[in-house]
Amino acid sequence: MNAARQVCMTDSKGRTLFSVPDGDIIRMFYGNGEDYFAVCRYLDETHAEIDGVRCAVREFAQRMEQNRISYAPA
């Protein structure tokens, strides 16, 4: 874990929502009342590994919006 690196979580338009330190956890809230925790690893300014899956942060946000899943620092 590298505390100096921050994973900057955005919405699908690229607006910053929050940041978490490299290796920290986000909590995802599903519409049915369930939640899930995922580890976030910094890759570069616009990419992260979230729960073991490498992706662009904006693409992750778009998928979450489409599936009506909200997320926040854990």
MMTF fields as JSON, N, C-alpha, C and O atoms, coordinates in Angstrom:
{
  "mmtfVersion": "1.0.0",
  "mmtfProducer": "UNKNOWN",
  "numBonds": 295,
  "numAtoms": 296,
  "numGroups": 74,
  "numChains": 1,
  "numModels": 1,
  "chainsPerModel": [1],
  "groupsPerChain": [74],
  "chainIdList": ["A"],
  "bondAtomList": [4, 2, 8, 6, 12, 10, 16, 14, 20, 18, 24, 22, 28, 26, 32, 30, 36, 34, 40, 38, 44, 42, 48, 46, 52, 50, 56, 54, 60, 58, 64, 62, 68, 66, 72, 70, 76, 74, 80, 78, 84, 82, 88, 86, 92, 90, 96, 94, 100, 98, 104, 102, 108, 106, 112, 110, 116, 114, 120, 118, 124, 122, 128, 126, 132, 130, 136, 134, 140, 138, 144, 142, 148, 146, 152, 150, 156, 154, 160, 158, 164, 162, 168, 166, 172, 170, 176, 174, 180, 178, 184, 182, 188, 186, 192, 190, 196, 194, 200, 198, 204, 202, 208, 206, 212, 210, 216, 214, 220, 218, 224, 222, 228, 226, 232, 230, 236, 234, 240, 238, 244, 242, 248, 246, 252, 250, 256, 254, 260, 258, 264, 262, 268, 266, 272, 270, 276, 274, 280, 278, 284, 282, 288, 286, 292, 290],
  "bondOrderList": [1, 1, 1, 1, 1, 1, 1, 1, 1, 1, 1, 1, 1, 1, 1, 1, 1, 1, 1, 1, 1, 1, 1, 1, 1, 1, 1, 1, 1, 1, 1, 1, 1, 1, 1, 1, 1, 1, 1, 1, 1, 1, 1, 1, 1, 1, 1, 1, 1, 1, 1, 1, 1, 1, 1, 1, 1, 1, 1, 1, 1, 1, 1, 1, 1, 1, 1, 1, 1, 1, 1, 1, 1],
  "groupList": [{"groupName": "MET", "atomNameList": ["N", "CA", "C", "O"], "elementList": ["N", "C", "C", "O"], "formalChargeList": [0, 0, 0, 0], "bondAtomList": [1, 0, 2, 1, 3, 2], "bondOrderList": [1, 1, 2], "singleLetterCode": "M", "chemCompType": "L-PEPTIDE LINKING"}, {"groupName": "ASN", "atomNameList": ["N", "CA", "C", "O"], "elementList": ["N", "C", "C", "O"], "formalChargeList": [0, 0, 0, 0], "bondAtomList": [1, 0, 2, 1, 3, 2], "bondOrderList": [1, 1, 2], "singleLetterCode": "N", "chemCompType": "L-PEPTIDE LINKING"}, {"groupName": "ALA", "atomNameList": ["N", "CA", "C", "O"], "elementList": ["N", "C", "C", "O"], "formalChargeList": [0, 0, 0, 0], "bondAtomList": [1, 0, 2, 1, 3, 2], "bondOrderList": [1, 1, 2], "singleLetterCode": "A", "chemCompType": "L-PEPTIDE LINKING"}, {"groupName": "ARG", "atomNameList": ["N", "CA", "C", "O"], "elementList": ["N", "C", "C", "O"], "formalChargeList": [0, 0, 0, 0], "bondAtomList": [1, 0, 2, 1, 3, 2], "bondOrderList": [1, 1, 2], "singleLetterCode": "R", "chemCompType": "L-PEPTIDE LINKING"}, {"groupName": "GLN", "atomNameList": ["N", "CA", "C", "O"], "elementList": ["N", "C", "C", "O"], "formalChargeList": [0, 0, 0, 0], "bondAtomList": [1, 0, 2, 1, 3, 2], "bondOrderList": [1, 1, 2], "singleLetterCode": "Q", "chemCompType": "L-PEPTIDE LINKING"}, {"groupName": "VAL", "atomNameList": ["N", "CA", "C", "O"], "elementList": ["N", "C", "C", "O"], "formalChargeList": [0, 0, 0, 0], "bondAtomList": [1, 0, 2, 1, 3, 2], "bondOrderList": [1, 1, 2], "singleLetterCode": "V", "chemCompType": "L-PEPTIDE LINKING"}, {"groupName": "CYS", "atomNameList": ["N", "CA", "C", "O"], "elementList": ["N", "C", "C", "O"], "formalChargeList": [0, 0, 0, 0], "bondAtomList": [1, 0, 2, 1, 3, 2], "bondOrderList": [1, 1, 2], "singleLetterCode": "C", "chemCompType": "L-PEPTIDE LINKING"}, {"groupName": "THR", "atomNameList": ["N", "CA", "C", "O"], "elementList": ["N", "C", "C", "O"], "formalChargeList": [0, 0, 0, 0], "bondAtomList": [1, 0, 2, 1, 3, 2], "bondOrderList": [1, 1, 2], "singleLetterCode": "T", "chemCompType": "L-PEPTIDE LINKING"}, {"groupName": "ASP", "atomNameList": ["N", "CA", "C", "O"], "elementList": ["N", "C", "C", "O"], "formalChargeList": [0, 0, 0, 0], "bondAtomList": [1, 0, 2, 1, 3, 2], "bondOrderList": [1, 1, 2], "singleLetterCode": "D", "chemCompType": "L-PEPTIDE LINKING"}, {"groupName": "SER", "atomNameList": ["N", "CA", "C", "O"], "elementList": ["N", "C", "C", "O"], "formalChargeList": [0, 0, 0, 0], "bondAtomList": [1, 0, 2, 1, 3, 2], "bondOrderList": [1, 1, 2], "singleLetterCode": "S", "chemCompType": "L-PEPTIDE LINKING"}, {"groupName": "LYS", "atomNameList": ["N", "CA", "C", "O"], "elementList": ["N", "C", "C", "O"], "formalChargeList": [0, 0, 0, 0], "bondAtomList": [1, 0, 2, 1, 3, 2], "bondOrderList": [1, 1, 2], "singleLetterCode": "K", "chemCompType": "L-PEPTIDE LINKING"}, {"groupName": "GLY", "atomNameList": ["N", "CA", "C", "O"], "elementList": ["N", "C", "C", "O"], "formalChargeList": [0, 0, 0, 0], "bondAtomList": [1, 0, 2, 1, 3, 2], "bondOrderList": [1, 1, 2], "singleLetterCode": "G", "chemCompType": "PEPTIDE LINKING"}, {"groupName": "LEU", "atomNameList": ["N", "CA", "C", "O"], "elementList": ["N", "C", "C", "O"], "formalChargeList": [0, 0, 0, 0], "bondAtomList": [1, 0, 2, 1, 3, 2], "bondOrderList": [1, 1, 2], "singleLetterCode": "L", "chemCompType": "L-PEPTIDE LINKING"}, {"groupName": "PHE", "atomNameList": ["N", "CA", "C", "O"], "elementList": ["N", "C", "C", "O"], "formalChargeList": [0, 0, 0, 0], "bondAtomList": [1, 0, 2, 1, 3, 2], "bondOrderList": [1, 1, 2], "singleLetterCode": "F", "chemCompType": "L-PEPTIDE LINKING"}, {"groupName": "PRO", "atomNameList": ["N", "CA", "C", "O"], "elementList": ["N", "C", "C", "O"], "formalChargeList": [0, 0, 0, 0], "bondAtomList": [1, 0, 2, 1, 3, 2], "bondOrderList": [1, 1, 2], "singleLetterCode": "P", "chemCompType": "L-PEPTIDE LINKING"}, {"groupName": "ILE", "atomNameList": ["N", "CA", "C", "O"], "elementList": ["N", "C", "C", "O"], "formalChargeList": [0, 0, 0, 0], "bondAtomList": [1, 0, 2, 1, 3, 2], "bondOrderList": [1, 1, 2], "singleLetterCode": "I", "chemCompType": "L-PEPTIDE LINKING"}, {"groupName": "TYR", "atomNameList": ["N", "CA", "C", "O"], "elementList": ["N", "C", "C", "O"], "formalChargeList": [0, 0, 0, 0], "bondAtomList": [1, 0, 2, 1, 3, 2], "bondOrderList": [1, 1, 2], "singleLetterCode": "Y", "chemCompType": "L-PEPTIDE LINKING"}, {"groupName": "GLU", "atomNameList": ["N", "CA", "C", "O"], "elementList": ["N", "C", "C", "O"], "formalChargeList": [0, 0, 0, 0], "bondAtomList": [1, 0, 2, 1, 3, 2], "bondOrderList": [1, 1, 2], "singleLetterCode": "E", "chemCompType": "L-PEPTIDE LINKING"}, {"groupName": "HIS", "atomNameList": ["N", "CA", "C", "O"], "elementList": ["N", "C", "C", "O"], "formalChargeList": [0, 0, 0, 0], "bondAtomList": [1, 0, 2, 1, 3, 2], "bondOrderList": [1, 1, 2], "singleLetterCode": "H", "chemCompType": "L-PEPTIDE LINKING"}],
  "groupTypeList": [0, 1, 2, 2, 3, 4, 5, 6, 0, 7, 8, 9, 10, 11, 3, 7, 12, 13, 9, 5, 14, 8, 11, 8, 15, 15, 3, 0, 13, 16, 11, 1, 11, 17, 8, 16, 13, 2, 5, 6, 3, 16, 12, 8, 17, 7, 18, 2, 17, 15, 8, 11, 5, 3, 6, 2, 5, 3, 17, 13, 2, 4, 3, 0, 17, 4, 1, 3, 15, 9, 16, 2, 14, 2],
  "groupIdList": [1, 2, 3, 4, 5, 6, 7, 8, 9, 10, 11, 12, 13, 14, 15, 16, 17, 18, 19, 20, 21, 22, 23, 24, 25, 26, 27, 28, 29, 30, 31, 32, 33, 34, 35, 36, 37, 38, 39, 40, 41, 42, 43, 44, 45, 46, 47, 48, 49, 50, 51, 52, 53, 54, 55, 56, 57, 58, 59, 60, 61, 62, 63, 64, 65, 66, 67, 68, 69, 70, 71, 72, 73, 74],
  "secStructList": [7, 7, 6, 6, 7, 3, 3, 3, 3, 3, 7, 6, 6, 7, 7, 3, 3, 3, 3, 3, 3, 6, 6, 7, 3, 3, 3, 3, 3, 7, 6, 6, 1, 7, 3, 3, 3, 3, 3, 3, 3, 3, 3, 3, 6, 6, 3, 3, 3, 3, 6, 6, 3, 3, 3, 3, 2, 2, 2, 2, 2, 2, 2, 2, 2, 2, 6, 6, 7, 3, 3, 3, 3, 7],
  "xCoordList": [0.85, 0.0, 0.891, 1.821, 0.608, 1.378, 0.467, -0.352, 0.607, -0.28, -0.186, -1.125, 0.933, 1.094, 0.196, -0.197, -0.124, -0.976, -2.432, -2.793, -3.255, -4.692, -5.46, -5.153, -6.447, -7.365, -8.483, -9.24, -8.58, -9.578, -10.825, -10.832, -11.871, -13.122, -13.95, -14.112, -14.472, -15.253, -16.617, -16.89, -17.469, -18.698, -18.393, -17.25, -19.383, -19.148, -18.774, -18.282, -19.003, -18.616, -17.22, -16.724, -16.591, -15.242, -15.167, -14.076, -16.314, -16.311, -15.874, -16.374, -14.937, -14.417, -15.481, -16.173, -15.606, -16.538, -15.782, -16.177, -14.68, -13.843, -12.561, -12.462, -11.601, -10.353, -10.119, -10.506, -9.476, -9.074, -7.598, -7.123, -6.875, -5.471, -5.328, -6.205, -4.233, -3.913, -4.035, -3.416, -4.821, -4.996, -6.138, -6.393, -6.828, -7.949, -9.21, -9.18, -10.296, -11.529, -12.657, -12.788, -13.478, -14.718, -15.877, -15.749, -16.997, -18.212, -19.23, -19.5, -19.793, -20.796, -22.157, -22.31, -23.144, -24.496, -25.433, -25.597, -26.038, -26.952, -28.384, -28.709, -29.223, -30.601, -31.429, -32.46, -30.998, -31.769, -31.375, -31.816, -30.552, -30.15, -28.842, -28.314, -28.31, -27.031, -25.886, -26.043, -24.742, -23.546, -22.37, -22.429, -21.315, -20.143, -18.919, -18.968, -17.833, -16.59, -15.574, -15.446, -14.848, -13.865, -12.575, -12.606, -11.445, -10.132, -9.832, -10.072, -9.304, -8.931, -7.422, -6.807, -6.837, -5.401, -5.144, -5.768, -4.236, -3.864, -3.085, -2.161, -3.445, -2.666, -2.045, -0.841, -2.874, -2.403, -3.513, -4.482, -3.385, -4.352, -5.789, -6.716, -5.987, -7.349, -7.749, -8.861, -6.852, -7.137, -6.871, -5.991, -7.653, -7.489, -7.821, -8.457, -7.37, -7.781, -8.79, -8.443, -10.02, -11.099, -11.584, -12.116, -11.394, -11.757, -11.084, -11.687, -9.82, -9.038, -9.244, -8.623, -10.11, -10.392, -9.817, -10.149, -8.959, -8.372, -9.368, -9.963, -9.541, -10.504, -10.201, -9.478, -10.781, -10.755, -11.789, -12.886, -11.45, -12.338, -13.674, -14.723, -13.65, -14.906, -15.777, -17.003, -15.161, -15.932, -16.556, -17.691, -15.814, -16.365, -17.584, -18.63, -17.442, -18.541, -19.755, -20.89, -19.517, -20.623, -21.356, -22.587, -20.611, -21.245, -22.043, -23.147, -21.482, -22.194, -23.482, -24.516, -23.421, -24.619, -25.671, -26.855, -25.252, -26.195, -26.881, -28.058, -26.129, -26.665, -27.264, -27.699, -27.276, -27.835, -27.167, -27.815, -25.841, -25.036, -24.279, -23.569, -24.424, -23.66, -22.463, -22.438, -21.466, -20.242, -19.624, -19.815, -18.886, -18.279, -17.056, -16.894, -16.196, -15.082, -15.64, -16.657, -14.976, -15.453, -14.975, -15.278],
  "yCoordList": [-1.177, 0.0, 1.233, 1.332, 2.169, 3.4, 4.569, 4.996, 5.08, 6.134, 7.418, 8.214, 7.632, 8.852, 8.838, 9.896, 7.662, 7.555, 7.492, 6.79, 8.233, 8.28, 7.841, 8.277, 6.987, 6.628, 7.659, 7.733, 8.449, 9.513, 8.956, 8.717, 8.755, 8.223, 9.381, 10.41, 9.197, 10.234, 9.685, 8.492, 10.595, 10.134, 9.906, 10.077, 9.527, 9.21, 10.435, 10.296, 11.62, 12.845, 13.32, 14.315, 12.61, 12.959, 13.876, 14.295, 14.202, 15.05, 14.223, 13.121, 14.768, 14.064, 13.878, 14.825, 12.651, 12.34, 12.258, 12.869, 11.489, 11.328, 10.617, 10.127, 10.56, 9.834, 8.878, 9.138, 7.763, 6.807, 6.484, 6.467, 6.23, 5.847, 4.522, 3.661, 4.377, 3.14, 1.964, 1.968, 0.97, -0.218, -0.119, -1.058, 1.012, 1.187, 0.546, -0.026, 0.652, -0.056, 0.933, 1.952, 0.601, 1.344, 0.403, -0.82, 1.002, 0.25, 0.573, 1.74, -0.464, -0.292, -0.665, -1.687, 0.188, 0.017, -0.347, 0.416, -1.519, -1.997, -1.6, -1.395, -1.495, -1.07, -2.004, -1.595, -3.256, -4.221, -4.197, -5.045, -3.233, -3.112, -3.8, -3.609, -4.599, -5.264, -4.301, -3.318, -4.602, -3.821, -4.758, -5.939, -4.223, -5.002, -4.123, -2.917, -4.722, -3.993, -4.428, -5.618, -3.465, -3.759, -2.983, -1.813, -3.65, -3.025, -2.236, -2.717, -1.017, -0.158, 0.006, 0.375, -0.266, -0.099, 0.923, 0.877, 1.822, 2.875, 2.263, 1.481, 2.607, 2.236, 3.478, 3.522, 4.481, 5.792, 6.798, 6.459, 8.018, 9.074, 8.734, 9.183, 7.949, 7.682, 6.214, 5.86, 5.355, 3.923, 3.36, 3.824, 2.351, 1.689, 0.212, -0.208, -0.548, -1.943, -2.0, -1.761, -2.313, -2.33, -3.764, -4.342, -4.322, -5.717, -6.66, -7.631, -6.361, -7.224, -6.996, -7.674, -6.046, -5.768, -4.409, -3.402, -4.376, -3.117, -2.391, -2.982, -1.091, -0.329, 1.164, 1.631, 1.892, 3.351, 3.756, 3.199, 4.708, 5.115, 5.621, 5.325, 6.372, 6.879, 5.751, 5.818, 4.717, 3.573, 2.81, 2.342, 2.686, 2.064, 2.864, 2.291, 4.183, 5.05, 4.881, 4.826, 4.802, 4.627, 3.309, 3.276, 2.222, 0.932, 1.008, 0.471, 1.672, 1.785, 2.592, 2.235, 3.681, 4.495, 3.695, 3.752, 2.955, 2.146, 1.097, 0.795, 0.541, -0.509, 0.04, -0.719, 1.364, 2.051, 1.585, 1.299, 1.52, 1.163, 2.421, 3.022, 2.81, 3.954, 3.42, 2.258, 4.28, 3.843, 4.999, 6.168, 4.642, 5.636, 5.003, 3.783, 5.832, 5.249, 4.391, 4.731, 3.297, 2.407, 2.891, 2.271],
  "zCoordList": [0.0, 0.0, 0.0, 0.8, -0.89, -0.994, -0.629, -1.442, 0.58, 1.08, 0.266, 0.265, -0.429, -1.211, -2.452, -2.943, -2.953, -4.135, -3.712, -2.767, -4.423, -4.148, -5.39, -6.499, -5.205, -6.277, -6.239, -5.27, -7.293, -7.373, -8.058, -9.265, -7.27, -7.8, -8.35, -7.695, -9.564, -10.231, -10.616, -10.492, -11.09, -11.719, -13.2, -13.625, -13.979, -15.395, -16.228, -17.348, -15.693, -16.405, -16.003, -16.53, -15.073, -14.652, -13.449, -13.063, -12.839, -11.643, -10.44, -10.215, -9.671, -8.506, -7.442, -7.068, -6.959, -5.87, -4.551, -3.558, -4.549, -3.366, -3.785, -4.91, -2.905, -3.128, -1.981, -0.842, -2.301, -1.265, -1.468, -2.604, -0.4, -0.537, -1.293, -1.227, -1.997, -2.701, -1.736, -0.672, -2.098, -1.278, -0.289, 0.466, -0.285, 0.642, 0.051, -1.039, 0.778, 0.432, 0.166, 0.843, -0.849, -1.062, -0.735, -0.801, -0.386, -0.086, -1.16, -1.444, -1.756, -2.802, -2.23, -1.561, -2.509, -1.988, -3.139, -4.092, -3.031, -4.052, -3.703, -2.534, -4.704, -4.512, -3.651, -3.116, -3.505, -2.715, -1.236, -0.461, -0.851, 0.54, 0.882, 1.977, -0.037, 0.207, -0.073, -0.797, 0.51, 0.204, -0.006, 0.338, -0.567, -0.933, -0.742, -0.985, -0.309, -0.105, -1.15, -1.437, -1.723, -2.762, -2.502, -2.121, -2.711, -2.57, -3.837, -4.945, -3.673, -4.799, -4.832, -3.831, -5.967, -6.14, -7.254, -8.314, -6.997, -7.931, -9.093, -8.871, -10.323, -11.502, -12.131, -12.382, -12.381, -12.833, -12.53, -11.851, -13.019, -12.671, -13.03, -12.356, -14.078, -14.551, -14.491, -14.883, -14.003, -13.953, -12.565, -11.84, -12.22, -10.929, -11.093, -12.06, -10.123, -10.034, -8.891, -7.734, -9.219, -8.231, -8.107, -9.055, -6.933, -6.66, -7.652, -8.109, -7.982, -8.862, -10.341, -11.159, -10.71, -12.122, -12.491, -11.865, -13.502, -13.968, -14.858, -15.759, -14.59, -15.381, -15.298, -14.418, -16.247, -16.178, -15.138, -15.098, -14.311, -13.219, -13.765, -13.192, -14.853, -15.423, -15.967, -15.871, -16.538, -17.03, -15.86, -15.956, -14.758, -13.555, -13.093, -12.789, -13.041, -12.609, -13.523, -13.05, -14.81, -15.76, -15.503, -15.509, -15.276, -14.981, -13.682, -13.592, -12.685, -11.405, -11.567, -11.002, -12.341, -12.585, -13.342, -13.007, -14.352, -15.127, -14.268, -14.461, -13.311, -12.442, -11.138, -10.272, -11.019, -9.836, -8.552, -7.545, -8.632, -7.459, -7.029, -7.835, -5.793, -5.288, -4.528, -4.124, -4.336, -3.656, -2.898, -3.233, -1.878, -0.976, -0.313, -0.339, 0.281, 1.041, 2.181, 2.786, 2.46, 3.542, 4.896, 5.915]
}
